[in-house]
Amino acid sequence: MPFALEAALAAQAQAEKPAFPIIDTHIHIFDKTRPEGAPYPRDVPGGGEPPQGLIALPNRYKGIVTPFGVVGAVIVEASPRLEDNQWVLDVSANHPIIVGLVGRIDPGDTGFPRNLDRFVKNKLFIGIRQGQLNLGLDSPDYMANLKRLADADCSLDVDTPRQGMSATEVLVKVLDKVPSLRLVMDHLPDVRFPDAASKERYLGYLRELGKRPNVYIKLSEVVRRYDGKVSTDLTMYRSWLDELWDIFGEDRIMFGSDWPQSENLEFNSYPNVFGVARAYVLSKKPAAMEKVFWKNSVKPYRWIQREPAQRRA
């Protein structure tokens, strides 16, 4: 994005800054220049300082999002390494814009109870992200660990598109076994269907998930490229977003930017990612903005207020 356009959008955001605090429920941090490196992400092409794809830390994030009224963010850990949870917590300790960490602990690991007990001692640790839940469906130990997660007042995030067309069916079965679990479906706007039959089957289970009161979704990974260009035309996204809205409503949808992974689309992508999400929610009831961009995040996440602007109610 040209610098002049970026500056203009930031200025517009400043002028339109809402009266309520915005909580971004989905960002990543990493530093691939650490001596131990980092397995996530793959290097992102593009410019920027620090080198894009190598370093993404809270100070850079804060500089980007402050003009938009964002006062807090939830980190979702993408690294599978156990000790990277501790690294994120250590970094976050000095950056109060971070209000929570959705970490990575494998429920299939025999050490899960011990690791969960270790990390929940830090109030910033609010849940885990896990994929391939289908592999644990028939394991009593796996399901017992998910019950431990729920009992610890933690949530479970799922990168829904990566789990494929069976994702919603698997999640229904998980909640049948652990109904007290709070479930967050990430990046659902980015699901793509190979055919009409697959979509209808997927939607059938998704509607069932919509009936479960502890299931939430993120308005994240909405923006895409069309014909090689990033589209900010809301009409390109509205139909699928409306289907999701009809299922989950204004009380169980949260804004998430997926920063800096969104920079796979374009460097300094935040104005477009934020702008499309904002435009969509503004097209609904006026009260929906306050819910999607702030209040709804308190329900699945017990995030920590660290600064006065980060009001929880």
Beta strands, then each sheet from edge to edge (+ up, - down):
strand 1: 22-27
strand 2: 30-31
strand 3: 55-56
strand 4: 70-76
strand 5: 98-103
strand 6: 125-129
strand 7: 155-159
strand 8: 182-186
strand 9: 215-219
strand 10: 225-226
strand 11: 229-230
strand 12: 253-255
sheet 1: 1+ 4+ 5+ 6+ 7+ 8+ 9+ 12+
sheet 2: 2+ 3-
sheet 3: 10+ 11-
end
